[in-house]
Amino acid sequence: MGRFLNSIIPYEAYRRIANSRYFVDKTALLSELVPALDLEERYFCITRPRRFGKSVMAHMIAAFFEKDMDSSTLFEGLEITKGNIGSSIDFDYKDHMNQHQVIFIDFSTVPEQCRSYQDYISSISTGIKDDLAEAYPELSIDQMQSLWDILTNIFQKTGDRFLFVMDEWDALFHMPFVQKKEKDAYLLFLKMMLKDRVYVEFAYMTGVLPIAKYSSGSELNMFTEYDMTITERFSEYFGFLDTEVDHLHEIYRNTQKNPNVTREELRIWYDGYYTAAGHRLYNPRSVVNALVNNQIRNYWTSSGPYDEIFYYIRHNVDEIQDDLALMIAGAGVETRVQEYAAVSQELNTKVEIYSAMVIYGLLTYETASGCVFIPNRELMHQFDQMLLSHDSLGYVHRLAKISAKMLKATLDRDTDTMAEILQYAHNTESPILSYNSEIELSAVVNLVYLAARDRYRVEREDKSGRGYVDFIFYPEKKNADAILLELKIDHTPEEAIAQIKDKDYILRFQGKLGEHPKYTGRILAVGIGYSRTTKEHCCKVEVLKP
């Protein structure tokens, strides 16, 4: 048992996950990997956005296969022990559990005082050599030899092959000391260690960046890449499916003393990522955090999250800003996904920008429609913050900045100010503010009421054949004012309010029969009329319930 060879680290990491309250069993993945052992097609690269369980699966694979461990109690009762789910061949899982030499490398781990690529790669190479020397003392390993020569000699003398499980292969590319020559050296290191080596029984890598597309050469072309957007295989093992979240929420309701998180809130906040097969996935880290903390909130934890989004669009704001307004309204934007874009130093075209944002999990891509979307409220919150923070985003920033004033005017029933703000919005040069379609109307409302999202759950209702656009503002606090909003073209605001009443939207804010009302504040009906002839807005706010 060493630092890299048959390390206890992945076992302990997976044990903590498997023993947690909100554990999801994904061990059926092993049944799809075992048939590849010692075959030509034994090189796997799984690329996913961060926080989608890549490291959990890497730890699971190493913990299952590696020698010098007893994983029987850890995997007892899990899917891998119940039959060959998804396997193309018959095998007994016991023939493989703890029966293989596993080299596990977490490429995100940086040695202390690491100041160069040589420090980084030497720590890995030397560490593996030390483990091999300890595991094969009878071979008198010469550590001055290359790592691949040592592994080849071990195979020649003992017949031992090795499983390589490597997590976050692309971590090095984000390190400050890495330039192009270091990247090339790293790719060569991986090639020399893995490609066409008889001692490689299996190689499994995870990362965010598309490994097979990173180099124009053939260093890593032995890997088959499985991404979330294009490749269907393995899609159910990364991220949570609806049925899995159902199960976790049931556990939560049965074990949490005062559960505050509803199943619908989990869907709204953390669902919305699409696989190539068309399945929707939840961000697993966020779901678990919400249940553990008994609170729905943004768990997209990274330094400067909205600045991170802005990083991708900053070179082409003029072409992107209309799309941002549409996506903020929940609409999709048609594009292609180009894997190469994620590795570009400067993203300029919309295809490059959106492709990189999909790969990093900031947008999701729906294959059926060919559109990118903001996947859920958690990411929508980050986009909101970006719009409010960067004046270089032009009119979308300016409209977002006045949205707090629009909300205040609405709550104060200051219809003159409301009409003035809407007129200002409509007088911008953006084509989306021409009111030619429902989604453009929705975009306008979302922008001028953007600040309301800090205090309201804002939802657009189905049109149901009547009216143009309907919004319901559900307050986060039950004693706050709720808002029903209707925007109509070539009709008066009074007609808009009449439509709100006809649809009985006020019932959305009432509890079930015999229960206390869901909301105790005022319920405001907001009617907005726009005349194509006069190009003017008129507003009316009526209190439906004091």
VEXKE-685066 format. One record per residue (C-alpha): y, x, z. Coordinates in steps of 0.25 Angstrom, whole numbers, padded with zeros to 4 digits, always signed. Example, Ala and Ser with C-alpha at 12.3 -4.5 7.8 and 13.67 -1.06 7.14 Angstrom:
-0018+0049+0031/-0004+0055+0029/
//
This chain:
+0000+0000+0000/+0013+0007-0005/+0027+0004-0008/+0024+0000-0022/+0009+0000-0023/+0002-0012-0017/+0015-0013-0008/+0016-0023+0003/+0030-0027-0001/+0026-0038-0011/+0015-0043-0002/+0025-0045+0010/+0036-0051+0001/+0026-0061-0005/+0020-0064+0009/+0034-0068+0014/+0036-0078+0002/+0022-0084+0003/+0023-0086+0018/+0037-0093+0016/+0039-0108+0018/+0044-0110+0004/+0033-0102-0004/+0030-0106-0018/+0016-0101-0023/+0017-0094-0036/+0004-0086-0036/-0001-0093-0048/+0007-0082-0055/-0004-0072-0051/-0014-0080-0059/-0006-0078-0072/-0005-0063-0069/-0019-0059-0065/-0024-0061-0079/-0015-0051-0085/-0020-0039-0076/-0023-0027-0084/-0021-0034-0097/-0011-0030-0108/-0002-0042-0104/+0000-0037-0090/+0015-0035-0090/+0023-0046-0084/+0038-0047-0082/+0044-0059-0075/+0059-0061-0077/+0066-0072-0069/+0080-0074-0063/+0081-0068-0049/+0076-0077-0037/+0065-0083-0045/+0053-0077-0037/+0051-0065-0046/+0049-0056-0034/+0041-0066-0026/+0031-0066-0038/+0031-0051-0039/+0028-0050-0024/+0017-0060-0026/+0010-0053-0037/+0010-0039-0030/+0005-0046-0017/-0006-0052-0024/-0012-0040-0032/-0009-0028-0024/-0020-0020-0016/-0019-0016-0002/-0014-0030+0002/-0022-0042+0006/-0015-0054+0000/-0025-0064+0002/-0018-0072+0013/-0005-0071+0006/-0011-0078-0007/-0021-0087+0000/-0019-0101-0004/-0009-0098-0015/-0011-0102-0030/-0017-0089-0034/-0029-0092-0025/-0032-0106-0030/-0036-0102-0044/-0032-0096-0057/-0019-0104-0059/-0013-0100-0073/-0023-0089-0075/-0029-0087-0089/-0042-0080-0082/-0050-0083-0070/-0049-0073-0059/-0050-0073-0044/-0037-0070-0037/-0045-0062-0027/-0049-0052-0037/-0034-0048-0039/-0027-0051-0025/-0025-0037-0019/-0033-0030-0029/-0023-0022-0038/-0014-0010-0037/+0000-0016-0037/+0013-0008-0039/+0025-0017-0035/+0039-0013-0038/+0052-0020-0034/+0062-0014-0043/+0073-0020-0035/+0070-0011-0024/+0080+0001-0024/+0077+0014-0015/+0087+0018-0005/+0098+0027-0010/+0094+0024-0025/+0105+0029-0034/+0098+0031-0047/+0087+0025-0056/+0079+0038-0053/+0080+0035-0038/+0076+0020-0041/+0064+0023-0050/+0059+0035-0042/+0058+0027-0030/+0049+0017-0037/+0041+0028-0045/+0039+0037-0033/+0035+0025-0024/+0024+0021-0033/+0019+0035-0034/+0019+0036-0019/+0011+0023-0017/+0001+0028-0028/-0001+0041-0021/-0004+0034-0008/-0014+0024-0015/-0021+0035-0023/-0021+0048-0014/-0034+0053-0021/-0027+0054-0034/-0017+0065-0029/-0005+0058-0037/+0005+0067-0042/+0018+0060-0040/+0026+0069-0050/+0019+0061-0061/+0025+0048-0067/+0021+0035-0060/+0014+0031-0073/+0006+0043-0074/+0001+0042-0059/-0003+0027-0061/-0010+0031-0074/-0018+0042-0066/-0022+0032-0055/-0027+0023-0066/-0035+0034-0073/-0041+0038-0060/-0043+0025-0052/-0042+0014-0062/-0032+0007-0054/-0022-0001-0061/-0009-0006-0055/-0001-0020-0055/+0014-0018-0056/+0022-0029-0050/+0037-0026-0052/+0049-0034-0046/+0063-0034-0052/+0061-0025-0063/+0075-0026-0067/+0082-0023-0054/+0085-0009-0058/+0094-0014-0069/+0104-0019-0059/+0105-0006-0051/+0118+0001-0052/+0112+0015-0055/+0104+0010-0068/+0110+0013-0082/+0103+0011-0095/+0096+0024-0094/+0090+0020-0081/+0086+0007-0086/+0079+0014-0098/+0072+0023-0088/+0067+0011-0079/+0061+0004-0091/+0054+0017-0095/+0049+0018-0081/+0043+0004-0082/+0037+0007-0095/+0031+0020-0091/+0025+0014-0078/+0020+0001-0085/+0018+0000-0100/+0004+0003-0105/+0000+0009-0092/-0015+0006-0090/-0013+0006-0075/-0004-0006-0076/-0013-0018-0073/-0001-0028-0072/+0014-0027-0072/+0023-0038-0067/+0038-0037-0067/+0049-0046-0062/+0064-0046-0065/+0076-0053-0070/+0079-0045-0083/+0069-0047-0095/+0061-0034-0094/+0055-0034-0108/+0069-0036-0114/+0076-0025-0107/+0073-0014-0115/+0074-0013-0131/+0062-0004-0130/+0047-0006-0126/+0047-0001-0112/+0043-0015-0106/+0038-0023-0117/+0024-0023-0110/+0030-0034-0101/+0029-0049-0104/+0042-0055-0099/+0041-0069-0092/+0055-0074-0091/+0060-0088-0086/+0067-0093-0098/+0058-0089-0110/+0044-0087-0104/+0036-0099-0098/+0025-0091-0092/+0026-0089-0077/+0038-0098-0076/+0033-0106-0064/+0031-0094-0055/+0046-0090-0054/+0055-0101-0048/+0051-0114-0041/+0046-0126-0049/+0050-0140-0045/+0036-0142-0038/+0037-0130-0030/+0051-0134-0025/+0046-0147-0022/+0035-0141-0013/+0045-0131-0006/+0055-0143-0003/+0043-0151+0003/+0040-0139+0012/+0055-0138+0015/+0056-0153+0019/+0044-0152+0028/+0048-0139+0035/+0063-0139+0036/+0068-0146+0048/+0081-0151+0042/+0079-0150+0027/+0093-0150+0019/+0088-0146+0005/+0083-0157-0004/+0074-0156-0016/+0085-0160-0025/+0094-0150-0020/+0084-0139-0023/+0083-0144-0037/+0098-0144-0039/+0101-0131-0033/+0089-0122-0038/+0082-0128-0049/+0085-0127-0064/+0079-0114-0070/+0071-0116-0082/+0058-0109-0086/+0054-0107-0101/+0044-0118-0098/+0055-0128-0095/+0052-0128-0080/+0064-0128-0070/+0063-0118-0059/+0070-0117-0045/+0076-0104-0040/+0066-0101-0029/+0074-0093-0020/+0085-0103-0019/+0075-0114-0017/+0068-0107-0005/+0082-0103+0001/+0086-0117+0001/+0074-0122+0008/+0074-0110+0018/+0088-0112+0021/+0088-0127+0021/+0100-0127+0012/+0104-0128-0003/+0113-0117-0007/+0115-0106-0017/+0105-0095-0015/+0108-0088-0027/+0111-0076-0019/+0117-0064-0026/+0130-0056-0025/+0141-0064-0033/+0133-0075-0039/+0143-0081-0047/+0148-0067-0052/+0134-0065-0056/+0135-0077-0066/+0149-0072-0070/+0143-0058-0074/+0135-0064-0085/+0146-0073-0092/+0158-0064-0089/+0158-0058-0103/+0158-0071-0111/+0166-0081-0102/+0173-0088-0114/+0160-0092-0120/+0153-0095-0107/+0163-0104-0100/+0160-0117-0107/+0145-0115-0105/+0148-0113-0090/+0156-0126-0089/+0144-0133-0096/+0133-0126-0087/+0141-0129-0074/+0140-0144-0079/+0125-0142-0079/+0124-0141-0094/+0116-0131-0102/+0121-0121-0112/+0113-0118-0124/+0109-0103-0126/+0098-0094-0129/+0092-0085-0118/+0091-0070-0122/+0083-0061-0112/+0090-0049-0117/+0104-0054-0112/+0100-0051-0098/+0100-0036-0099/+0113-0036-0107/+0124-0028-0100/+0135-0037-0105/+0132-0052-0108/+0141-0057-0119/+0135-0069-0127/+0131-0082-0121/+0117-0080-0124/+0117-0066-0116/+0124-0072-0104/+0116-0085-0103/+0103-0077-0105/+0106-0067-0094/+0110-0078-0085/+0097-0085-0087/+0089-0073-0085/+0097-0070-0071/+0095-0085-0067/+0109-0089-0068/+0106-0099-0079/+0093-0106-0083/+0089-0108-0097/+0082-0121-0102/+0073-0117-0114/+0072-0132-0119/+0087-0134-0121/+0090-0119-0123/+0101-0120-0113/+0106-0112-0100/+0109-0120-0088/+0114-0117-0074/+0101-0120-0067/+0105-0126-0054/+0116-0128-0043/+0113-0115-0037/+0117-0107-0049/+0128-0118-0053/+0135-0114-0040/+0136-0100-0045/+0142-0104-0058/+0152-0113-0050/+0156-0101-0042/+0157-0092-0055/+0166-0103-0061/+0175-0103-0049/+0176-0088-0048/+0179-0082-0062/+0192-0085-0069/+0187-0078-0081/+0178-0091-0084/+0190-0098-0089/+0192-0113-0089/+0178-0115-0081/+0184-0107-0070/+0197-0114-0070/+0191-0127-0070/+0181-0123-0059/+0193-0118-0051/+0201-0131-0051/+0188-0139-0047/+0191-0139-0033/+0204-0145-0036/+0197-0156-0044/+0188-0159-0033/+0199-0160-0023/+0207-0169-0032/+0195-0178-0034/+0192-0179-0019/+0207-0182-0017/+0207-0192-0028/+0218-0184-0035/+0216-0190-0049/+0228-0183-0055/+0223-0169-0051/+0209-0172-0056/+0215-0177-0069/+0223-0164-0070/+0212-0155-0068/+0203-0162-0078/+0214-0161-0088/+0215-0146-0085/+0200-0145-0087/+0201-0153-0100/+0212-0145-0106/+0204-0132-0105/+0199-0126-0119/+0185-0128-0116/+0177-0137-0125/+0168-0142-0114/+0180-0149-0109/+0181-0158-0121/+0173-0169-0115/+0164-0170-0127/+0151-0171-0120/+0146-0175-0106/+0142-0161-0102/+0157-0157-0105/+0162-0168-0096/+0152-0163-0085/+0157-0148-0087/+0171-0153-0085/+0168-0160-0072/+0159-0149-0067/+0170-0139-0069/+0182-0147-0063/+0173-0150-0051/+0166-0137-0049/+0171-0135-0035/+0165-0148-0031/+0151-0141-0032/+0154-0134-0019/+0154-0148-0012/+0147-0157-0021/+0134-0158-0029/+0139-0162-0042/+0130-0169-0051/+0131-0175-0065/+0125-0189-0067/+0117-0193-0079/+0125-0201-0089/+0115-0212-0090/+0122-0217-0102/+0136-0220-0096/+0148-0212-0094/+0151-0198-0097/+0149-0189-0085/+0146-0193-0070/+0146-0183-0058/+0142-0185-0044/+0148-0176-0033/+0138-0176-0021/+0145-0170-0009/+0138-0159-0001/+0144-0165+0011/+0140-0180+0014/+0154-0183+0019/+0161-0178+0007/+0166-0186-0005/+0156-0189-0016/+0161-0190-0031/+0156-0198-0043/+0163-0193-0055/+0164-0199-0069/+0171-0193-0081/+0173-0202-0093/+0179-0200-0107/+0189-0211-0112/+0187-0219-0100/+0196-0221-0087/+0192-0215-0074/+0191-0229-0069/+0180-0232-0079/+0173-0219-0074/+0173-0224-0060/+0168-0237-0064/+0156-0230-0070/+0154-0222-0057/+0153-0236-0050/+0144-0242-0061/+0134-0231-0059/+0134-0233-0044/+0135-0218-0042/+0140-0220-0028/+0125-0223-0024/+0122-0208-0026/+0130-0205-0013/+0123-0216-0005/+0110-0214+0003/+0098-0222+0002/+0097-0236+0008/+0098-0235+0023/+0103-0221+0023/+0116-0215+0026/+0125-0212+0014/+0123-0199+0008/+0138-0196+0008/+0149-0201+0017/+0161-0197+0010/+0169-0204-0001/+0163-0206-0015/+0173-0204-0026/+0172-0210-0040/+0179-0200-0049/+0182-0206-0063/+0188-0196-0074/+0192-0202-0087/+0196-0193-0099/+0203-0199-0112/+0200-0192-0125/+0213-0198-0130/+0223-0193-0120/+0215-0181-0115/+0217-0185-0101/+0209-0187-0088/+0211-0198-0078/+0204-0198-0065/+0201-0208-0054/+0194-0206-0040/+0189-0218-0033/+0182-0219-0019/+0169-0227-0020/+0166-0225-0006/+0175-0220+0005/
//
